[in-house]
Amino acid sequence: SLICSLAALAFGAGIANAQDGGGRLAEFLKRADADGDGVSNLQEYIADTNPTNSLSYLRLTSVQPSPGGFILHWQGGIQATQVVQRIGTIGSNIWQNIWTSPPPTPISGSYTDALATNAAGFYRIEVSR
């Protein structure tokens, strides 16, 4: 899976078990970035974004407070399952799934977290294919 947050992207799964003589191919594919956007081609494949377009990568584009909670907007691909997650504090590392969208998903997505309070918290989007 590929995990996206406002602060960073972290690679979580993929082809790490490829049998290519020591994992060199898998490591190369994890790092290759054809469009120079800072997101590897493998991460873009998982998120179903275009690895040759530097404007096409999974990302939260905004998190805005509203009277009904918080509104999240993101950009991603169409053929990946997208899961919006929330956590109260980063140190706890226990993310809560608050919304799931199976494919096909819109390239520009949004979700209103009506259960959010004014307390500090963080969001991320996890995708898988």
C-alpha positions, 0 to 999 in steps of 0.5 A: 500500500502507499500511504500519503499525508500532508507531510510525507509519503511512505512506501509500505508494501510492494515487490520487496520479495522479488527474487532478483538476486538480492533485491536489487530490482525491487530496490531500483523500482522503489526508487525510480522516479521518471517524472521527478515529482518525489514519488517513485514509479512503483508508488504511482502504480499503486496509487494509479497515478501517472509516473510520467506526469509530475502533477499526477501523484497521490496527495492531500490538497487541503484540510479545512475546518467547517461547521460540520467538522473538517473537509478533506480534499485530495488527488489520486488515481481511479483504480486504487482503493482509497482509505481516509484515516485519522489519528489524534497524536502521531506518537500513538501510531494507531490510525483509525479508518474513517472512510473507504472508497473502492475503485473506481474512484474520482481523481479529485476526492473529498470527504467531510469528517463530521465526527472531528472535534477541535482537538488536534489530529492528523489525516492520511490517505492509504491506497492499495491495488 
